[in-house]
Amino acid sequence: GLAPAYLTLAAGLDFRPNDYFTAFFSPVTGKFTIVTDQPLADKGAFGVEKATFDAAGIRLKKGDHMRSEFGAILMMRFQKDIIKNVNLLTRVTAFDNYTNKIKSKRANIDVNFDALVTMKVSKYLASTIFVALVYDDDIAIPLYEKQNGAPVKVGTGPRLQFKEVLGVGLSYKFAR
């Protein structure tokens, strides 16, 4: 299932000053988070409304499968060979939710940043390094503290998420 899937609909302006940089801004954006996995939806994962349970733990209302947000989005993309045989692709997306306010102040902006470096090492060998950073105030990350030398879950809260992948590949062209 989708756990999660994101759909963004936006109307705005795209700025392309050259062939390696683009910036898109939309003050009218719909952002939808879809969680079809019911156990995750019941937990309120990825910001969807969680299920309600009675004192005995019996589910009274299922968790929602979709979260809708309305706001503004800024997306920037840069892709260029930075040196011979090394290409850098980097993207940043920032979304400001108009409808989510905390104590009458603007809520935190959701930020997604990723970078992909592709290196052609030889005629047959290539490698990639991918890094992604995500901050979304609606995603509750488990928080732990050490108690008596062991980690103990003390709650949840927004945190910066980090992912990196190193890939090495072989390529060979067969002659016809």
Sequence and secondary structure as in RCSB ss.txt:
>XXXX:A:sequence
GLAPAYLTLAAGLDFRPNDYFTAFFSPVTGKFTIVTDQPLADKGAFGVEKATFDAAGIRLKKGDHMRSEFGAILM
MRFQKDIIKNVNLLTRVTAFDNYTNKIKSKRANIDVNFDALVTMKVSKYLASTIFVALVYDDDIAIPLYEKQNGA
PVKVGTGPRLQFKEVLGVGLSYKFAR
>XXXX:A:secstr
  SSEEEEEEEEEEE SSSSEEEEEEEEEEEEEE   HHHHHHTGGG    EE TTS EEE   SEEEEEEEEEE
EEEEEEEETTEEEEEEEEEEEESS EETTEE   EEEEEEEEEEE SSSEEEEEEEEEEE TTS EEEEEEETTE
EEEEEEE   EEEEEEEEEE      
